[in-house]
Amino acid sequence: MKEMIGIIELIYNKSDQPIDFYIRDINTSFAKFLNKTKKELINKKISSTTYHLKDSILISYASVDKTGKPTSFKIHEAANNKHYFVTVWKVSKNRVGVSFSDISQNETNKIELKTNLKNEKKTRKEAERILTKKRIELDKTNNKLALTNMELAFQNKEKEKRASELAVANIELSLQNKEKEKLVKELKLFIQTANTPIFGIDNKGLVNEWNQCAERITGYKKEDILGEDLIKSYTAKTYIKTIKKTFYLALKGKETTNFELPLFTKEGKRIKILLNLSTRRNIDGEIIGVMGVGQNITKIDKLRTKTEIIAKELRQFIETANTPIFGIDNRGNINEWNQTAEKITGYKKNNVLGLHWTKFTSEKSRLKAKNAVNNALNGIPTANFEFMAFDKNKQKVMLLVNTSTRRSASGEITGVLAVGQDITELVSYRSELELKVIERTLKLNEALKKEKELSEIKSKFVSTASHEFRTPLSAINFAAGSIKKYWSRMEPIKISEKLTKIEDQVKHMTELLDDILIVGQATAGETRNNPLSLNIGNFIQEIIEEIYSSCKKSHEILLIDTEELKNTDIFIDEKLGRNIFINLISNAVKFSPNAKKVTIELSSKKDNIFFSVTDFGIGIPNSEFQNIFSPFTRGKNVDLIQGTGLGLTIAKEAIDLIGGDITVKSNIKKGSSFIVRIPNK
């Protein structure tokens, strides 16, 4: 049967003990061995098959998975009386590779050879015992030579008979020796053709076995190396002492597994063999040498060595860096503390390792530092956050810190590494300077801000007022002129229409002046918030009816109240509340000329009431969102729709004053929603 190979994924119980495994991949030979097809076995548990897995084998698999060290062993399957040589190696987390090689014939031959050798030894001892006995009998016979010739003749015949028996025994022993030689040849052939390097040394350290795989790996032919001192001539000098000790122990009967043996090839290249050393004995059980079976791990060793060098360099960099570097594990305990950290804080490394990092922080910066640490433990680094700690003398130390996530080789987060700069002096100087700057500029900034806002409002007022007043004044002038000129010929209904138009334009100018007055008061800080308890339904319904009438019933203003909030009270300044909702609802009607509906939806969350005013009109361009609450700001898409650009400013000032906020959602040509949150406390 061909070599059976599979990839398995181990299953552990809560005590981290292996209890089963999944078959993740398997070759045809292995599937045939389990009396199933590959399709029937892949991704199935071994316990779901009829195959009985020994606990010792499962434990060996788990050992390779946990340690990463490959292993090999022999097993005997009693069910089919087969012997297998099993090799196990690490693939990935919880996954190992296994291969089964059928060595039944070799094992059977070994057993037969041992049996034959045992029988041979028994036969030889029996023959020696018989010979000894005959010698004694012969001695007795010689002492009795004086006896009769008949007794002598009889003894001679007995001697000849025993000699014939001994000859037969020698013939049988010869046949047994031939069979033993046959088994020895087969074992030697197996050793020579094995696909792993196998070599042997005698009890003097000289090579006496060297198979074909060992030739390929090292470049040395068998005839070149037999009789050579393997350790002295072909291994690295720095490892000779360790290697000698390992081989010495094997020569004393203490076998070694997974020993890394460095060798030099014929070309002078260094290779590394992962070696299992077995004691070699003769038929009498005497130790005559050592047999080594290995695997070429040169590439793996080079990668490991490179990784170790990088790790050592990084460790040296961290330790000697001229900035404080410290690390914590995922429980918050300190596991890194470089020389600069020692110098700044006064705490030696061995005094802080294992302590929780919060022992060295101030209450003031602990929350911010905890957030940075928690972010790093979740894979999110933090850059340039100021962190206050205390040195050994309880003095404040300010650090500008960058945190990064530490991960294991498998990618699991194991802790945080923090790199900082000591900015204690800089922060002290900065704090003093900032305090002085704040003190000297606070009043100036406030004055400049108010002056700037006032100047801008005046400028916009002049521009807007000249434009907005011109239109209604022109309309008033035209209507009045028409009445004056055609009074005698004008029908009463026409005169009434002209007078109504004059009244509308006067009302529009009055509203404009009121808006300007409200903005001026807010800018000057003269607006006051005097809240009182108002019924929501009565309050909002009154505003809806007022706007519905003023817009000549052009739009349906629909109140949506699924939570029945109109039956509850709200704590709000009535004047500020009217400023908010009159402007928002009026705008909704004004800027949706082609729509016939505006909705006002009431909702609540915790201690807040939400008013959502939604229209289906012209919408607000994204480019103008940041300026919509500025005084005298009007969108580019309003065309000929009248307005001063003060409505949203008034609403926003009132919302800010009562401690609420406003958010806007809008789509061009689809409409806008203004969501107002008002605290109800």
DRENTI-291075 format. One record per residue (C-alpha): residue in three letters; x negated, y negated, z negated. Coordinates in steps of 0.5 Angstrom, whole numbers, padded with zeros to 4 digits, always signed. Example, Ala and Ser with C-alpha at 12.3 -4.5 7.8 and 13.67 -1.06 7.14 Angstrom:
BEGIN
ALA-0025+0009-0016/SER-0027+0002-0014/
end
This chain:
BEGIN
MET+0000+0000+0000/LYS-0002-0007+0002/GLU-0004-0012-0004/MET+0002-0015-0007/ILE+0002-0022-0008/GLY+0008-0027-0011/ILE+0009-0034-0015/ILE+0013-0033-0021/GLU+0016-0039-0026/LEU+0016-0037-0033/ILE+0022-0038-0038/TYR+0020-0040-0045/ASN+0025-0040-0051/LYS+0025-0045-0056/SER+0019-0042-0060/ASP+0015-0043-0053/GLN+0015-0036-0052/PRO+0016-0033-0045/ILE+0022-0029-0045/ASP+0023-0028-0037/PHE+0021-0031-0030/TYR+0024-0033-0024/ILE+0021-0030-0017/ARG+0019-0036-0013/ASP+0015-0033-0007/ILE+0013-0026-0006/ASN+0010-0022+0000/THR+0014-0016+0003/SER+0009-0011+0000/PHE+0011-0013-0007/ALA+0019-0013-0005/LYS+0018-0006-0003/PHE+0015-0004-0009/LEU+0021-0007-0013/ASN+0026-0003-0008/LYS+0029-0010-0006/THR+0028-0015+0000/LYS+0025-0021-0001/LYS+0031-0025+0000/GLU+0034-0021-0005/LEU+0029-0023-0010/ILE+0027-0030-0009/ASN+0029-0035-0014/LYS+0032-0029-0018/LYS+0030-0027-0025/ILE+0025-0021-0026/SER+0030-0018-0031/SER+0036-0018-0026/THR+0032-0013-0022/THR+0031-0005-0025/TYR+0024-0007-0026/HIS+0022-0006-0033/LEU+0017-0012-0035/LYS+0012-0010-0041/ASP+0012-0015-0046/SER+0004-0015-0046/ILE+0004-0017-0039/LEU+0009-0023-0040/ILE+0004-0025-0045/SER-0002-0025-0041/TYR+0002-0029-0035/ALA+0004-0034-0041/SER-0003-0035-0043/VAL-0006-0037-0036/ASP+0000-0042-0035/LYS-0002-0045-0042/THR-0009-0045-0041/GLY-0010-0045-0034/LYS-0016-0040-0034/PRO-0015-0034-0029/THR-0015-0027-0032/SER-0015-0020-0029/PHE-0013-0013-0032/LYS-0011-0006-0031/ILE-0004-0003-0032/HIS-0001+0004-0031/GLU+0006+0005-0029/ALA+0009+0011-0032/ALA+0015+0011-0027/ASN+0011+0012-0021/ASN+0004+0014-0024/LYS+0001+0009-0021/HIS-0005+0005-0023/TYR-0006-0003-0021/PHE-0011-0008-0022/VAL-0007-0015-0023/THR-0010-0022-0022/VAL-0007-0028-0025/TRP-0008-0035-0023/LYS-0005-0042-0025/VAL-0001-0045-0019/SER+0003-0051-0023/LYS+0007-0053-0029/ASN+0010-0046-0031/ARG+0008-0043-0025/VAL+0003-0037-0024/GLY+0000-0033-0018/VAL+0000-0026-0019/SER-0003-0020-0015/PHE-0003-0013-0016/SER-0008-0008-0012/ASP-0007-0001-0012/ILE-0013+0003-0015/SER-0009+0009-0017/GLN-0014+0014-0013/ASN-0020+0011-0016/GLU-0017+0011-0023/THR-0015+0018-0022/ASN-0022+0020-0019/LYS-0025+0017-0026/ILE-0020+0021-0030/GLU-0022+0027-0026/LEU-0029+0025-0027/LYS-0029+0024-0034/THR-0025+0031-0035/ASN-0030+0034-0031/LEU-0036+0031-0035/LYS-0033+0033-0041/ASN-0032+0040-0039/GLU-0039+0040-0036/LYS-0042+0038-0043/LYS-0037+0043-0046/THR-0040+0049-0042/ARG-0047+0047-0043/LYS-0046+0047-0050/GLU-0043+0053-0050/ALA-0049+0056-0045/GLU-0054+0053-0050/ARG-0050+0056-0056/ILE-0050+0063-0052/LEU-0058+0062-0051/THR-0059+0060-0058/LYS-0055+0066-0060/LYS-0059+0071-0055/ARG-0066+0068-0057/ILE-0064+0070-0065/GLU-0062+0077-0062/LEU-0068+0078-0058/ASP-0072+0076-0064/LYS-0069+0081-0068/THR-0070+0086-0063/ASN-0077+0084-0063/ASN-0078+0086-0070/LYS-0074+0092-0069/LEU-0079+0095-0063/ALA-0081+0100-0068/LEU-0074+0103-0067/THR-0072+0108-0062/ASN-0073+0107-0054/MET-0066+0108-0053/GLU-0064+0102-0058/LEU-0069+0098-0054/ALA-0066+0100-0047/PHE-0059+0098-0049/GLN-0062+0091-0051/ASN-0065+0090-0045/LYS-0058+0092-0041/GLU-0055+0087-0045/LYS-0060+0081-0044/GLU-0059+0083-0036/LYS-0051+0082-0037/ARG-0052+0075-0041/ALA-0057+0073-0035/SER-0052+0074-0030/GLU-0046+0071-0034/LEU-0051+0065-0035/ALA-0052+0065-0027/VAL-0045+0064-0026/ALA-0044+0059-0030/ASN-0050+0055-0027/ILE-0046+0056-0020/GLU-0040+0053-0023/LEU-0044+0047-0026/SER-0047+0046-0019/LEU-0040+0045-0016/GLN-0038+0040-0021/ASN-0044+0036-0020/LYS-0042+0036-0013/GLU-0035+0033-0014/LYS-0038+0028-0019/GLU-0043+0026-0013/LYS-0037+0025-0009/LEU-0033+0021-0014/VAL-0039+0016-0015/LYS-0040+0015-0008/GLU-0032+0013-0007/LEU-0033+0008-0013/LYS-0040+0005-0010/LEU-0036+0004-0004/PHE-0030+0000-0008/ILE-0035-0004-0011/GLN-0039-0006-0004/THR-0033-0007-0001/ALA-0029-0011-0006/ASN-0027-0018-0004/THR-0030-0021-0011/PRO-0037-0022-0012/ILE-0039-0016-0017/PHE-0046-0014-0019/GLY-0050-0011-0025/ILE-0056-0011-0029/ASP-0060-0006-0033/ASN-0061-0007-0040/LYS-0068-0010-0038/GLY-0064-0016-0034/LEU-0066-0013-0027/VAL-0061-0013-0022/ASN-0058-0006-0020/GLU-0052-0007-0017/TRP-0050-0013-0011/ASN-0044-0012-0007/GLN-0042-0015+0000/CYS-0038-0021-0003/ALA-0044-0023-0007/GLU-0049-0023-0001/ARG-0044-0027+0003/ILE-0043-0032-0003/THR-0051-0033-0005/GLY-0054-0031+0002/TYR-0058-0026-0002/LYS-0058-0019+0001/LYS-0058-0013-0003/GLU-0065-0011-0002/ASP-0068-0018-0003/ILE-0065-0018-0010/LEU-0065-0011-0013/GLY-0070-0011-0019/GLU-0070-0018-0019/ASP-0069-0022-0026/LEU-0062-0025-0024/ILE-0062-0030-0030/LYS-0069-0032-0030/SER-0070-0033-0022/TYR-0063-0035-0020/THR-0060-0039-0025/ALA-0060-0046-0027/LYS-0066-0047-0033/THR-0061-0051-0037/TYR-0056-0046-0038/ILE-0061-0040-0039/LYS-0061-0040-0046/THR-0053-0039-0046/ILE-0053-0034-0040/LYS-0058-0030-0044/LYS-0054-0030-0050/THR-0047-0028-0046/PHE-0051-0022-0043/TYR-0054-0020-0049/LEU-0047-0020-0053/ALA-0045-0015-0047/LEU-0051-0011-0048/LYS-0049-0010-0055/GLY-0042-0008-0053/LYS-0038-0015-0054/GLU-0035-0016-0047/THR-0034-0023-0044/THR-0028-0026-0040/ASN-0028-0032-0036/PHE-0035-0034-0037/GLU-0038-0039-0032/LEU-0044-0037-0029/PRO-0048-0042-0025/LEU-0053-0039-0019/PHE-0057-0042-0014/THR-0056-0039-0007/LYS-0061-0037-0002/GLU-0061-0045+0001/GLY-0062-0048-0006/LYS-0055-0050-0007/ARG-0052-0049-0013/ILE-0045-0045-0014/LYS-0041-0043-0020/ILE-0038-0036-0021/LEU-0032-0035-0026/LEU-0035-0028-0029/ASN-0032-0022-0033/LEU-0038-0018-0036/SER-0036-0011-0038/THR-0041-0006-0042/ARG-0044-0001-0037/ARG-0045+0006-0041/ASN-0048+0013-0039/ILE-0044+0019-0040/ASP-0047+0020-0047/GLY-0044+0013-0048/GLU-0050+0010-0049/ILE-0051+0002-0046/ILE-0055+0002-0040/GLY-0053-0005-0037/VAL-0048-0010-0035/MET-0043-0010-0030/GLY-0040-0017-0028/VAL-0034-0018-0023/GLY-0032-0026-0021/GLN-0029-0031-0017/ASN-0033-0037-0013/ILE-0030-0043-0017/THR-0035-0048-0014/LYS-0030-0052-0011/ILE-0026-0053-0017/ASP-0032-0054-0021/LYS-0035-0060-0017/LEU-0028-0063-0017/ARG-0028-0062-0025/THR-0035-0065-0025/LYS-0033-0071-0021/THR-0027-0072-0026/GLU-0031-0071-0032/ILE-0036-0077-0029/ILE-0031-0082-0028/ALA-0028-0080-0035/LYS-0034-0081-0038/GLU-0036-0088-0034/LEU-0029-0090-0036/ARG-0030-0089-0043/GLN-0036-0092-0043/PHE-0033-0098-0040/ILE-0027-0099-0045/GLU-0032-0098-0051/THR-0037-0103-0049/ALA-0032-0108-0045/ASN-0033-0115-0047/THR-0025-0116-0048/PRO-0021-0112-0054/ILE-0018-0106-0051/PHE-0014-0101-0055/GLY-0009-0096-0054/ILE-0003-0092-0058/ASP+0000-0086-0057/ASN+0007-0085-0055/ARG+0009-0085-0063/GLY+0006-0092-0063/ASN-0001-0089-0067/ILE-0007-0092-0065/ASN-0012-0088-0061/GLU-0017-0093-0058/TRP-0021-0099-0061/ASN-0027-0101-0057/GLN-0033-0105-0060/THR-0030-0112-0058/ALA-0023-0110-0062/GLU-0028-0109-0068/LYS-0031-0115-0067/ILE-0025-0119-0067/THR-0021-0116-0072/GLY-0027-0114-0077/TYR-0023-0107-0077/LYS-0028-0101-0075/LYS-0025-0096-0071/ASN-0025-0090-0076/ASN-0021-0094-0080/VAL-0015-0096-0075/LEU-0015-0089-0071/GLY-0008-0086-0073/LEU-0005-0092-0076/HIS+0001-0095-0073/TRP+0000-0101-0069/THR+0005-0105-0072/LYS+0001-0106-0079/PHE-0004-0111-0075/THR+0002-0115-0072/SER+0006-0121-0075/GLU+0013-0121-0075/LYS+0013-0127-0071/SER+0011-0123-0065/ARG+0013-0116-0067/LEU+0019-0116-0063/LYS+0016-0119-0056/ALA+0010-0114-0057/LYS+0015-0108-0058/ASN+0019-0110-0052/ALA+0012-0110-0048/VAL+0010-0103-0051/ASN+0017-0100-0050/ASN+0017-0102-0043/ALA+0010-0099-0042/LEU+0012-0093-0045/ASN+0018-0093-0040/GLY+0013-0094-0034/ILE+0013-0102-0034/PRO+0007-0106-0035/THR+0007-0112-0038/ALA+0002-0118-0036/ASN+0000-0124-0040/PHE+0004-0124-0046/GLU+0001-0127-0052/PHE+0001-0123-0058/MET-0001-0125-0066/ALA-0005-0120-0070/PHE-0009-0121-0077/ASP-0016-0119-0078/LYS-0019-0116-0084/ASN-0019-0123-0088/LYS-0011-0124-0086/GLN-0013-0129-0081/LYS-0009-0130-0075/VAL-0012-0128-0068/MET-0008-0129-0062/LEU-0009-0125-0056/LEU-0007-0125-0049/VAL-0005-0118-0047/ASN-0004-0114-0041/THR-0001-0107-0042/SER-0001-0101-0038/THR+0002-0094-0038/ARG-0003-0088-0040/ARG-0001-0082-0036/SER-0004-0074-0037/ALA-0006-0071-0031/SER+0001-0068-0030/GLY+0003-0075-0029/GLU+0007-0075-0036/ILE+0007-0081-0040/THR+0002-0080-0046/GLY+0002-0088-0049/VAL+0000-0095-0047/LEU-0007-0098-0046/ALA-0008-0105-0048/VAL-0013-0110-0045/GLY-0013-0117-0048/GLN-0017-0124-0049/ASP-0018-0127-0055/ILE-0015-0134-0054/THR-0014-0136-0062/GLU-0018-0143-0061/LEU-0015-0144-0054/VAL-0008-0143-0057/SER-0010-0147-0063/TYR-0012-0153-0059/ARG-0006-0152-0054/SER-0001-0152-0060/GLU-0004-0159-0062/LEU-0004-0162-0056/GLU+0003-0160-0054/LEU+0006-0162-0060/LYS+0002-0169-0059/VAL+0005-0169-0052/ILE+0012-0167-0054/GLU+0012-0173-0059/ARG+0010-0178-0054/THR+0014-0176-0048/LEU+0020-0174-0051/LYS+0023-0180-0052/LEU+0020-0183-0045/ASN+0023-0177-0041/GLU+0030-0178-0044/ALA+0030-0185-0042/LEU+0027-0183-0035/LYS+0032-0178-0034/LYS+0038-0182-0036/GLU+0036-0188-0032/LYS+0034-0183-0026/GLU+0041-0180-0027/LEU+0044-0187-0028/SER+0041-0190-0022/GLU+0043-0184-0017/ILE+0050-0184-0019/LYS+0050-0192-0018/SER+0047-0191-0011/LYS+0052-0185-0009/PHE+0058-0189-0012/VAL+0056-0195-0008/SER+0055-0190-0002/THR+0062-0186-0003/ALA+0066-0192-0006/SER+0065-0196+0000/HIS+0067-0190+0005/GLU+0072-0187+0000/PHE+0075-0194-0001/ARG+0075-0196+0006/THR+0080-0191+0009/PRO+0085-0192+0004/LEU+0084-0200+0004/SER+0085-0199+0012/ALA+0091-0195+0011/ILE+0094-0200+0006/ASN+0092-0206+0010/PHE+0095-0203+0017/ALA+0102-0201+0013/ALA+0103-0208+0010/GLY+0101-0211+0017/SER+0106-0207+0020/ILE+0112-0208+0015/LYS+0110-0216+0015/LYS+0110-0216+0023/TYR+0116-0212+0024/TRP+0120-0213+0018/SER+0126-0215+0022/ARG+0126-0210+0027/MET+0124-0204+0023/GLU+0129-0199+0020/PRO+0129-0198+0013/ILE+0127-0191+0013/LYS+0120-0193+0017/ILE+0119-0199+0012/SER+0120-0194+0006/GLU+0115-0189+0009/LYS+0110-0195+0010/LEU+0111-0197+0003/THR+0110-0189+0000/LYS+0104-0189+0004/ILE+0101-0195+0001/GLU+0103-0192-0006/ASP+0099-0185-0004/GLN+0093-0189-0002/VAL+0093-0193-0009/LYS+0094-0187-0013/HIS+0088-0184-0009/MET+0084-0190-0011/THR+0086-0190-0018/GLU+0084-0182-0018/LEU+0077-0184-0015/LEU+0076-0189-0020/ASP+0078-0185-0026/ASP+0074-0179-0024/ILE+0068-0184-0023/LEU+0070-0187-0030/ILE+0070-0180-0033/VAL+0063-0178-0030/GLY+0060-0185-0033/GLN+0062-0183-0040/ALA+0059-0176-0039/THR+0053-0178-0037/ALA+0052-0184-0042/GLY+0054-0178-0047/GLU+0061-0182-0049/THR+0065-0176-0048/ARG+0067-0172-0055/ASN+0070-0165-0056/ASN+0076-0165-0060/PRO+0079-0158-0060/LEU+0086-0156-0062/SER+0090-0150-0062/LEU+0094-0149-0055/ASN+0099-0144-0052/ILE+0095-0142-0046/GLY+0102-0141-0042/ASN+0105-0148-0043/PHE+0098-0151-0042/ILE+0096-0148-0036/GLN+0103-0148-0033/GLU+0104-0155-0034/ILE+0098-0156-0030/ILE+0100-0152-0024/GLU+0107-0155-0024/GLU+0103-0162-0024/ILE+0099-0160-0018/TYR+0104-0156-0014/SER+0108-0163-0014/SER+0102-0167-0012/CYS+0101-0163-0006/LYS+0108-0163-0004/LYS+0109-0156-0005/SER+0104-0154+0001/HIS+0101-0148-0003/GLU+0104-0142-0008/ILE+0100-0143-0014/LEU+0101-0136-0017/LEU+0099-0134-0024/ILE+0096-0127-0026/ASP+0097-0125-0033/THR+0096-0117-0034/GLU+0094-0118-0041/GLU+0100-0122-0043/LEU+0095-0128-0045/LYS+0100-0133-0044/ASN+0103-0132-0050/THR+0097-0133-0054/ASP+0093-0139-0056/ILE+0087-0142-0054/PHE+0082-0147-0058/ILE+0080-0152-0053/ASP+0080-0160-0053/GLU+0086-0161-0048/LYS+0083-0167-0044/LEU+0077-0163-0043/GLY+0081-0157-0041/ARG+0086-0161-0036/ASN+0079-0164-0033/ILE+0077-0157-0032/PHE+0083-0154-0029/ILE+0086-0160-0025/ASN+0080-0161-0021/LEU+0079-0153-0020/ILE+0086-0152-0018/SER+0086-0158-0014/ASN+0080-0157-0010/ALA+0083-0150-0009/VAL+0089-0153-0005/LYS+0085-0158-0002/PHE+0080-0154+0001/SER+0085-0148+0004/PRO+0089-0152+0009/ASN+0091-0146+0013/ALA+0092-0142+0007/LYS+0099-0142+0003/LYS+0097-0139-0003/VAL+0092-0140-0009/THR+0091-0135-0015/ILE+0090-0136-0022/GLU+0088-0130-0026/LEU+0087-0129-0034/SER+0083-0124-0037/SER+0079-0123-0044/LYS+0073-0120-0047/LYS+0071-0120-0054/ASP+0072-0127-0056/ASN+0072-0131-0049/ILE+0078-0132-0045/PHE+0077-0132-0037/PHE+0080-0136-0032/SER+0079-0134-0025/VAL+0081-0139-0020/THR+0081-0136-0013/ASP+0083-0140-0006/PHE+0083-0137+0001/GLY+0080-0143+0005/ILE+0074-0145+0008/GLY+0069-0143+0003/ILE+0062-0146+0001/PRO+0055-0144+0005/ASN+0050-0141+0001/SER+0045-0146+0002/GLU+0049-0151-0002/PHE+0051-0147-0008/GLN+0045-0150-0012/ASN+0048-0157-0011/ILE+0055-0156-0012/PHE+0056-0159-0019/SER+0052-0165-0017/PRO+0056-0172-0017/PHE+0058-0174-0010/THR+0056-0168-0007/ARG+0061-0165-0001/GLY+0060-0159+0003/LYS+0058-0160+0011/ASN+0064-0156+0013/VAL+0069-0160+0009/ASP+0071-0164+0016/LEU+0076-0170+0015/ILE+0078-0167+0008/GLN+0079-0173+0003/GLY+0074-0173-0003/THR+0069-0176-0007/GLY+0065-0170-0009/LEU+0066-0171-0017/GLY+0071-0166-0018/LEU+0066-0160-0020/THR+0062-0165-0023/ILE+0067-0167-0028/ALA+0069-0159-0029/LYS+0062-0157-0030/GLU+0061-0163-0035/ALA+0067-0161-0039/ILE+0066-0153-0039/ASP+0059-0155-0042/LEU+0061-0159-0047/ILE+0066-0154-0050/GLY+0061-0149-0050/GLY+0063-0145-0044/ASP+0060-0143-0037/ILE+0062-0142-0030/THR+0060-0138-0024/VAL+0062-0138-0017/LYS+0063-0133-0011/SER+0064-0135-0004/ASN+0065-0133+0003/ILE+0065-0138+0009/LYS+0072-0138+0012/LYS+0074-0133+0007/GLY+0075-0137+0001/SER+0072-0138-0006/SER+0073-0136-0013/PHE+0071-0140-0019/ILE+0071-0136-0026/VAL+0071-0140-0032/ARG+0069-0137-0039/ILE+0072-0141-0045/PRO+0070-0139-0052/ASN+0076-0138-0056/LYS+0073-0138-0064/
end
